[in-house]
Amino acid sequence: MKRTGHHDERMAKMTFASVYPHYLAKVEKKGRTKEELHQVIEWLTGYDEMKLQALIEEKVPFEVFFQNAEMNPNAHLITGVICGYRVEKIENPLTQQVRYLDKLVDELAKGRKMEKILRVE
């Protein structure tokens, strides 16, 4: 993904707290639950419910959110298109991590089975 530094910088400074309500609304609108959303986020980042809530309250930017995350070793198995870009081809690591999360939320909202979302083999 060829992007300007401006786009990557914008992603880094965006707060998780500003995006989280949109993730929640998207999945709930499609009949999925907050618990399922948190399960997906925990799978990707290692953040449990308490830590996630603290990060929301602290309004941490995505840069800090992903710096402190324990990324799932199977995150590289997340493939496909999100926002018009193939997530596996995004060059900036932080932008790719944000898009991994976007892709997982999208899959959850589309009704994909949890085993598939969590890349259980």
BAFI-3210 file (N, C-alpha, C; in Angstrom, 3 decimals, decimal comma, padded with zeros to 6 digits):
// residues 121
n [1|2|3|4|5|6|7|8|9|10|11|12|13|14|15|16|17|18|19|20|21|22|23|24|25|26|27|28|29|30|31|32|33|34|35|36|37|38|39|40|41|42|43|44|45|46|47|48|49|50|51|52|53|54|55|56|57|58|59|60|61|62|63|64|65|66|67|68|69|70|71|72|73|74|75|76|77|78|79|80|81|82|83|84|85|86|87|88|89|90|91|92|93|94|95|96|97|98|99|100|101|102|103|104|105|106|107|108|109|110|111|112|113|114|115|116|117|118|119|120|121]
n.u [000,840|000,789|001,144|000,851|003,015|001,491|-001,046|-000,404|000,549|-001,737|-003,303|-001,807|-002,115|-004,833|-007,324|-008,002|-010,283|-011,952|-012,710|-013,686|-016,536|-017,746|-016,967|-018,337|-021,045|-021,301|-021,017|-023,057|-025,323|-025,520|-026,285|-024,368|-022,380|-021,145|-019,401|-018,420|-017,070|-015,089|-013,780|-012,615|-010,920|-009,256|-008,080|-006,496|-004,852|-004,221|-005,289|-007,272|-010,655|-010,611|-008,194|-008,685|-010,819|-009,472|-007,666|-009,437|-010,534|-008,232|-007,811|-005,907|-003,710|-003,740|-001,122|000,154|-001,614|-001,166|001,600|001,914|000,556|000,217|000,652|-001,179|000,368|-000,666|-001,699|-000,780|-002,176|-004,471|-006,128|-007,174|-009,442|-009,794|-011,247|-010,548|-007,958|-005,526|-004,946|-002,724|-000,734|-000,088|002,311|003,262|003,765|002,142|-000,176|-001,007|-001,630|-003,788|-005,593|-005,808|-007,328|-009,634|-010,459|-011,041|-013,191|-014,978|-015,383|-016,633|-018,984|-020,121|-021,064|-019,423|-018,152|-016,891|-014,645|-013,412|-012,837|-010,999|-008,963|-008,680|-007,318]
n.v [-001,168|001,998|004,877|008,213|009,801|011,390|010,157|007,820|009,014|010,297|008,072|007,034|008,976|009,024|008,274|005,265|005,268|007,007|005,556|003,139|003,261|003,232|000,775|-000,877|-000,127|-000,921|-003,747|-004,485|-003,581|-005,464|-007,669|-008,860|-009,153|-007,055|-008,486|-010,365|-008,633|-007,710|-010,115|-010,574|-008,318|-008,833|-011,230|-010,304|-008,298|-008,940|-007,568|-007,563|-007,230|-005,319|-003,905|-002,915|-001,160|000,690|001,760|003,000|004,952|006,432|007,513|006,757|007,089|005,286|004,601|004,234|002,355|000,071|-000,214|-001,164|-003,500|-007,089|-008,568|-011,014|-014,006|-015,100|-013,059|-012,315|-013,929|-012,662|-011,558|-009,910|-007,369|-004,107|-001,013|-000,529|-001,452|-004,071|-005,791|-007,350|-006,261|-003,775|-001,417|000,174|-000,692|000,042|001,153|-001,109|-002,780|-001,389|-001,647|-004,429|-004,773|-003,360|-005,041|-007,453|-006,615|-005,986|-008,541|-009,790|-008,273|-008,988|-011,463|-013,669|-016,818|-017,238|-018,911|-018,787|-016,049|-015,800|-017,198|-019,977|-023,095]
n.w [000,000|-001,012|000,606|001,845|004,208|005,745|005,953|007,411|009,722|010,622|011,253|013,365|015,337|015,839|018,230|020,038|021,585|020,183|017,986|018,867|019,721|017,201|016,147|017,957|017,515|014,861|014,942|016,728|015,401|013,471|014,864|016,485|019,518|022,237|023,818|021,989|020,272|022,021|022,461|019,966|019,778|021,958|021,112|018,984|020,175|022,811|024,925|027,785|029,086|031,231|030,779|028,253|028,755|030,375|028,511|026,786|028,481|029,008|026,581|024,601|021,786|018,634|018,047|020,570|021,610|019,974|020,274|022,848|022,778|022,756|020,095|018,322|017,276|014,969|013,514|011,032|009,349|008,709|006,027|003,003|001,760|002,974|003,325|000,699|000,387|000,340|003,213|003,818|002,283|003,148|003,908|006,107|009,417|011,707|010,541|009,201|011,385|012,522|010,424|010,385|012,706|011,931|009,849|011,195|012,794|010,778|009,637|011,808|011,984|009,577|010,066|010,110|011,237|014,538|014,886|012,414|012,227|014,297|013,287|013,798|013,369]
ca.u [000,000|001,561|000,416|001,704|003,321|000,371|-002,069|000,113|000,620|-003,118|-003,713|-001,061|-002,625|-006,251|-007,458|-008,831|-011,567|-012,802|-013,128|-014,364|-018,007|-018,136|-016,825|-019,423|-022,300|-021,293|-021,275|-024,373|-026,324|-025,607|-026,689|-023,261|-022,369|-019,971|-018,498|-017,753|-016,126|-013,960|-013,045|-011,826|-009,864|-008,308|-007,323|-005,507|-003,947|-003,916|-005,922|-008,505|-011,719|-010,182|-007,161|-009,356|-011,560|-008,485|-007,144|-010,505|-010,609|-007,004|-007,832|-004,593|-003,708|-003,470|000,314|000,405|-002,464|-000,510|002,952|001,838|-000,213|000,914|-000,029|-001,319|001,317|-001,385|-002,270|-000,387|-003,151|-005,574|-005,938|-008,380|-009,523|-010,522|-011,111|-009,958|-006,566|-005,227|-004,266|-001,425|000,233|000,143|003,733|003,486|003,313|001,043|-001,362|-001,429|-002,266|-005,109|-006,440|-006,119|-008,453|-010,797|-010,859|-011,675|-014,498|-015,798|-015,749|-017,600|-020,245|-020,687|-021,610|-018,467|-018,029|-015,794|-013,460|-012,775|-012,303|-009,844|-007,996|-008,485|-007,125]
ca.v [000,000|003,236|005,961|009,303|009,823|012,088|009,165|006,980|009,855|010,491|006,812|006,906|009,929|008,752|007,533|004,061|005,649|007,670|004,574|002,030|003,295|002,888|-000,684|-001,477|000,116|-001,719|-005,165|-004,641|-003,360|-006,718|-008,765|-009,411|-008,587|-006,368|-009,548|-010,917|-007,606|-007,736|-011,359|-010,344|-007,363|-009,525|-012,187|-009,589|-007,424|-009,443|-006,726|-008,081|-006,237|-004,236|-003,116|-002,231|-000,046|001,688|002,409|003,882|006,096|007,222|008,075|006,536|007,030|003,952|004,355|003,682|001,177|-001,082|-000,350|-001,930|-004,734|-008,343|-008,984|-012,453|-014,475|-015,461|-011,851|-012,279|-014,715|-011,774|-011,106|-009,406|-005,942|-003,228|000,386|-000,509|-001,896|-005,425|-005,607|-008,037|-005,510|-002,454|-001,360|000,747|-001,679|000,533|001,240|-002,484|-003,287|-000,753|-002,268|-005,783|-004,638|-003,001|-006,233|-008,389|-006,049|-006,143|-009,954|-010,041|-007,637|-009,702|-012,738|-014,772|-017,625|-016,814|-019,750|-018,261|-014,732|-015,973|-018,013|-021,284|-024,079]
ca.w [000,000|-001,106|001,249|002,276|005,628|006,398|006,274|008,492|010,920|011,065|011,883|014,624|016,320|016,094|019,485|020,046|022,188|019,189|016,989|019,538|019,624|015,827|016,071|018,734|016,801|013,632|015,212|017,361|014,353|012,713|015,748|017,265|020,862|022,771|024,283|020,806|019,834|022,951|022,213|018,750|020,118|022,845|020,297|018,197|020,935|024,149|025,948|028,377|029,253|032,129|030,110|027,149|029,348|030,806|027,306|026,301|029,406|028,849|025,224|023,986|020,325|018,101|018,139|021,907|021,714|019,359|020,827|024,085|022,543|022,471|018,877|018,123|016,258|013,751|012,895|009,614|008,578|008,347|004,654|002,366|001,455|003,893|002,869|-000,628|000,386|000,828|004,498|003,832|001,484|003,743|004,265|007,430|010,404|012,538|009,687|008,965|012,607|012,617|009,395|010,860|013,631|011,113|009,091|012,121|013,151|009,579|009,548|012,879|011,588|008,427|010,500|009,976|012,447|015,398|014,638|011,198|012,554|015,162|012,540|014,439|012,304]
c.u [000,887|000,706|001,387|001,968|002,192|-000,708|-001,637|000,171|-000,772|-003,627|-003,065|-001,655|-004,103|-006,376|-008,355|-010,219|-012,502|-013,375|-013,963|-015,897|-018,519|-018,028|-018,023|-020,763|-022,401|-021,636|-022,648|-025,504|-026,562|-025,885|-025,563|-023,188|-021,067|-018,934|-017,738|-016,718|-014,885|-013,128|-012,118|-010,655|-008,809|-007,464|-006,190|-004,441|-003,491|-004,573|-007,206|-009,482|-011,282|-009,161|-007,766|-010,102|-010,607|-007,942|-008,164|-010,567|-009,400|-006,928|-006,466|-004,718|-003,387|-001,989|000,668|-000,382|-001,747|000,929|002,945|001,081|000,721|000,196|-000,036|-000,352|000,644|-002,016|-001,935|-001,339|-004,372|-005,270|-007,257|-008,339|-010,333|-010,230|-010,364|-008,518|-006,437|-004,415|-002,885|-000,347|000,511|001,558|004,009|002,933|002,128|-000,255|-001,896|-002,140|-003,659|-006,067|-006,741|-007,341|-009,728|-011,349|-011,563|-013,069|-015,464|-016,281|-016,792|-018,969|-020,914|-021,178|-020,680|-018,353|-016,774|-014,515|-012,683|-012,121|-011,010|-008,783|-007,642|-008,390|-007,604]
c.v [001,234|004,355|007,049|009,158|010,480|011,092|008,304|007,753|010,085|009,250|006,680|007,788|009,727|007,926|006,314|004,405|006,310|006,680|003,451|002,094|002,914|001,372|-001,347|-001,314|-000,770|-003,178|-005,388|-004,467|-004,644|-007,927|-009,434|-008,659|-007,860|-007,400|-010,165|-009,923|-007,637|-009,005|-011,200|-009,401|-008,028|-010,521|-011,463|-008,927|-007,969|-008,638|-007,368|-006,915|-005,040|-003,319|-002,303|-000,994|001,071|002,455|003,371|005,142|007,015|007,908|007,951|006,529|005,597|003,601|003,691|002,376|-000,051|-001,277|-001,280|-003,250|-005,929|-008,955|-010,507|-012,905|-014,883|-014,250|-011,778|-013,087|-013,885|-011,210|-010,568|-007,900|-005,228|-001,793|000,476|-000,984|-003,315|-005,284|-006,242|-007,276|-004,108|-002,426|-000,818|-000,205|-001,215|000,609|-000,161|-003,052|-002,689|-001,410|-003,734|-005,724|-004,291|-004,235|-007,237|-007,911|-006,205|-007,594|-010,316|-009,496|-008,366|-011,098|-013,932|-015,519|-017,226|-017,620|-019,244|-016,896|-014,861|-016,889|-019,297|-022,329|-025,441]
c.w [000,000|-000,517|001,632|003,765|006,403|006,823|007,452|009,806|011,502|011,802|013,263|015,714|016,670|017,381|019,309|020,570|021,176|018,174|017,616|019,461|018,233|015,606|016,750|018,015|015,562|013,915|015,839|016,355|013,547|013,605|016,514|018,593|021,199|023,220|023,114|020,267|020,715|022,775|021,005|019,045|020,997|022,058|019,560|019,061|022,280|025,262|026,466|028,587|030,111|031,454|028,965|027,661|029,780|029,600|026,709|027,167|029,260|027,481|024,539|022,463|019,868|018,192|019,478|022,090|021,167|019,831|022,033|023,940|022,372|021,277|018,740|017,031|014,943|013,056|011,411|008,727|008,183|006,965|004,124|002,225|002,519|003,449|001,538|-000,720|000,912|002,096|004,520|003,054|002,027|004,312|005,658|008,492|011,262|011,736|009,415|010,193|012,788|011,624|009,708|011,772|012,876|010,387|009,994|012,533|011,982|009,435|010,600|012,487|010,423|008,781|010,354|011,307|013,215|015,148|013,413|011,480|013,343|014,560|013,269|013,346|012,727]
res [m|k|r|t|g|h|h|d|e|r|m|a|k|m|t|f|a|s|v|y|p|h|y|l|a|k|v|e|k|k|g|r|t|k|e|e|l|h|q|v|i|e|w|l|t|g|y|d|e|m|k|l|q|a|l|i|e|e|k|v|p|f|e|v|f|f|q|n|a|e|m|n|p|n|a|h|l|i|t|g|v|i|c|g|y|r|v|e|k|i|e|n|p|l|t|q|q|v|r|y|l|d|k|l|v|d|e|l|a|k|g|r|k|m|e|k|i|l|r|v|e]
***
